[in-house]
């Protein structure tokens, strides 16, 4: 470590390094300006590392100057590395992850983005070795976001030696995102707004520059809103009156007054009944084409049915049709009560795996309606990858297409349908919790 210089000299050198790094990033990557000015940088001696919490990068000046002596681009690389963690909203990811693997995934995603940006002032000596390892990993993980990398490492966990090698190539700051300070200058919501601003500015930047693809993938992943699927499904509930006493409107004063006035004769008003959201007639269409097969489809189905299976969501008798389909209807399973739901979950097997065409499902539903199969069909949920022909006519019931992951090349849904995008990582979380 640098010990021969005075504390004042070290601190001044560190400030100068950070100032130059700040300006270099600002000149080369203008779309990061708001984020750059929002990240607070503090100094603290003798930590031997650079802790990064939400909104604050803490620098050990001695450690920074020592690293700078060996590599003149270290300061800019460190600054940009910590900044991208914030732009990618890594500090706001929910808990319950393997901390070691998640930290590694975050660092690899950031370092890959820095390499692709190709900023000369951020090039470091270990870049060649890192590129070599990334080339191999990209054959296994096509999309290099922290979320995708984490999923991969959960299945193919690196050996102890491999993990250490990755760490040496990608580690710059200590992630302590969980230790959020109450006196934060910028809240989590404000960092989300900054990330969305970067996304918008990056669109303009990427039109005139190369190497921004990895940045864009990560920003898209970070700014994509998570779907509250339970709340979404509630919007498809059929409103109907259920024979249930509405205790909120039961007059206890009237009741007890009768007991007091007439001794054992309470005064009781006519019972009021509450109106509840309950499912009755419903259709779930499962795209079993080749591009949609696998555990994610099964996870979606289990999650949907588990939400429907809650007692308070059902009429005493229901009429739910679960359609398996690709370019034609492969199977129609009719569900009339909770017991049948449980049986279907235990024994369901997906069939199909051909091409995709959405139109046969809507034609089939119309056939069922003509046969008086539905009393009051309110909604249809179609789980798919989005690659198929949509019907031209608007049905007179609500329709939602639930997409398995965002795809900019997927066709747009008709204006009369609801579009719900569920990232694959969220679908896998569904599978774990189902």
Residue pairs with C-beta under 8 A, 6 or more apart in sequence:
1 62
1 63
1 66
2 10
2 62
2 65
2 66
2 69
5 13
5 65
7 45
10 61
10 62
10 65
11 43
11 61
13 61
13 65
13 68
14 43
14 59
14 61
14 64
14 65
15 43
15 61
17 64
17 65
17 68
17 75
18 41
18 59
18 64
18 75
18 79
20 75
20 76
21 75
21 76
21 78
21 79
21 80
21 121
22 36
22 79
24 76
24 119
24 121
24 122
25 32
25 36
25 76
25 79
25 80
25 83
25 119
25 121
25 122
26 32
26 33
26 36
28 119
28 121
29 80
29 117
29 119
29 205
30 201
30 205
31 198
31 201
31 202
31 204
31 205
32 83
32 87
32 198
34 194
34 197
34 198
35 83
35 86
35 87
35 194
35 195
35 198
36 83
38 55
38 86
38 186
38 190
38 191
38 194
39 55
39 56
39 57
39 82
39 83
39 86
40 55
40 56
40 57
40 185
41 56
41 57
41 58
41 59
42 56
42 57
42 58
42 59
43 58
43 59
43 60
43 61
44 58
44 59
44 60
45 60
45 61
45 62
46 60
46 62
47 58
47 60
47 63
48 60
48 63
49 60
49 63
49 173
49 174
50 57
50 58
50 59
50 60
50 63
50 64
50 78
50 82
50 172
50 173
50 174
51 57
51 58
51 173
51 174
51 176
52 58
52 82
52 85
52 91
52 173
52 174
52 175
52 176
52 177
53 91
53 176
53 177
53 179
53 180
53 181
54 86
54 91
54 92
54 177
54 180
54 181
54 184
54 188
54 191
55 86
55 91
55 184
55 185
55 186
55 191
56 181
56 184
57 79
57 82
57 173
64 74
64 75
64 78
67 74
67 75
67 78
68 74
68 75
70 125
71 124
71 125
73 121
73 122
73 123
73 124
74 124
76 119
76 121
76 122
77 114
77 122
77 123
77 124
77 172
78 172
78 173
80 114
80 119
80 122
81 107
81 110
81 111
81 114
81 172
81 173
82 172
82 173
84 110
84 113
84 114
84 215
84 218
85 91
85 106
85 110
85 173
85 175
86 191
86 194
86 195
87 194
87 195
87 198
87 218
87 219
87 222
88 106
88 109
88 110
88 145
88 146
88 195
88 218
88 219
88 221
88 222
89 191
89 192
89 195
89 222
89 223
90 106
90 110
90 146
90 175
90 177
90 222
91 175
91 177
91 180
91 188
91 191
92 177
92 188
92 191
92 192
93 102
93 146
95 178
97 150
98 150
98 154
100 163
101 150
101 153
101 154
101 157
102 146
102 150
103 175
104 149
104 153
104 158
104 163
104 166
104 167
104 170
105 146
105 147
105 149
105 150
105 153
106 146
106 175
107 166
107 167
107 170
107 171
107 172
108 134
108 137
108 144
108 146
108 149
108 166
108 170
109 144
109 145
109 146
109 149
109 214
109 218
110 146
110 170
110 218
111 130
111 169
111 170
112 134
112 144
112 214
113 144
113 214
113 215
113 218
114 122
115 127
115 130
115 131
115 134
116 211
116 212
116 213
116 214
116 215
117 211
117 212
117 214
117 215
118 210
118 211
126 168
126 169
129 169
130 169
130 170
133 165
133 166
133 169
134 144
138 144
140 152
140 156
141 148
141 149
141 152
143 217
144 214
144 217
144 218
145 217
145 218
145 221
146 218
146 221
147 221
147 423
147 425
148 221
148 425
150 425
151 424
151 425
151 428
158 166
180 188
186 194
192 223
195 219
195 222
195 223
196 223
198 219
199 216
199 219
199 220
199 223
202 212
202 215
202 216
202 219
203 216
205 212
206 212
206 213
206 215
206 216
220 406
221 423
224 406
224 421
224 423
226 423
226 426
227 420
227 421
227 422
227 426
229 303
229 304
229 307
229 420
229 422
229 430
230 307
232 400
232 420
233 304
233 307
233 308
233 381
234 277
235 398
236 279
236 282
236 378
236 379
236 381
236 398
236 400
237 277
237 278
237 279
237 313
237 378
238 277
238 278
238 279
238 280
238 281
238 282
238 376
238 378
238 379
239 275
239 276
239 277
239 278
240 275
240 276
240 278
240 280
240 315
241 273
241 275
241 276
242 273
242 274
242 275
242 276
242 278
242 315
243 273
244 273
244 274
244 276
245 271
245 272
245 273
245 274
246 272
246 273
246 274
248 274
249 272
249 274
250 269
250 272
251 269
254 267
254 268
254 269
255 266
255 267
255 268
256 266
257 267
258 265
258 266
258 267
258 268
259 265
259 266
261 267
276 312
277 313
278 312
278 313
278 314
278 315
279 308
279 313
279 314
279 315
279 318
279 320
280 315
280 317
280 318
280 319
280 375
280 376
280 378
281 318
281 319
281 320
281 374
281 375
281 376
281 377
281 378
282 308
282 318
282 319
282 320
282 321
282 377
282 378
282 379
282 380
282 381
283 320
283 321
283 322
283 323
283 361
283 365
283 377
283 379
283 380
283 381
284 301
284 304
284 320
284 321
284 322
284 323
284 380
284 381
284 383
285 323
285 325
285 361
285 380
285 381
285 382
285 383
285 384
286 292
286 297
286 300
286 301
286 322
286 323
286 324
286 325
286 350
286 383
287 297
287 325
287 326
287 356
287 382
287 383
287 384
287 385
287 388
288 297
288 324
288 325
288 326
288 330
288 350
288 351
288 352
288 353
289 326
289 327
289 352
289 353
289 354
289 355
289 356
289 384
289 385
289 387
289 388
290 326
290 353
290 354
290 355
291 356
291 385
291 387
292 356
292 383
292 384
292 385
292 404
293 350
293 353
295 428
295 431
296 404
296 424
296 427
296 428
296 431
297 350
297 383
297 404
298 348
298 350
298 431
299 427
299 428
299 430
299 431
299 434
300 383
300 402
300 404
300 422
300 427
300 430
301 322
301 345
301 348
301 383
302 345
302 430
302 431
302 434
303 430
303 433
303 434
304 381
305 341
305 344
305 345
306 434
307 313
308 314
308 320
308 341
309 338
309 341
309 342
311 338
314 338
317 336
317 337
318 335
318 336
318 337
319 334
319 335
319 336
319 373
319 374
319 375
320 334
320 335
320 336
320 341
321 332
321 333
321 334
321 335
321 365
321 368
321 373
322 332
322 333
322 334
322 335
322 344
323 329
323 331
323 332
323 333
323 361
323 364
324 330
324 331
324 333
324 350
324 351
324 352
325 352
325 360
325 361
326 352
326 353
326 354
326 355
326 356
326 357
327 354
327 355
327 356
327 357
327 360
328 354
328 357
328 360
329 360
329 361
329 364
330 351
330 352
331 351
332 364
333 344
333 348
335 341
335 344
355 388
356 384
356 385
356 387
356 388
357 388
357 389
358 382
358 384
358 388
358 389
358 390
358 391
359 389
359 390
359 391
361 380
361 382
362 391
362 395
363 391
365 377
365 380
365 395
366 395
368 374
369 377
377 397
378 397
378 398
379 397
379 398
379 399
379 400
380 395
380 397
380 398
380 399
380 400
381 399
381 400
381 402
382 399
382 400
382 401
382 402
383 402
383 404
384 401
384 402
384 403
384 404
385 403
385 404
385 405
385 407
385 410
386 401
386 403
386 407
386 410
386 411
386 413
387 410
387 411
388 411
390 411
390 413
390 414
390 417
391 414
394 414
394 416
395 416
398 418
399 416
399 417
399 418
400 417
400 418
400 419
400 420
401 413
401 417
401 418
401 419
401 420
402 420
402 422
403 410
403 419
403 420
403 421
403 422
404 422
404 424
404 427
405 421
405 422
405 423
405 424
405 427
406 421
406 423
413 419
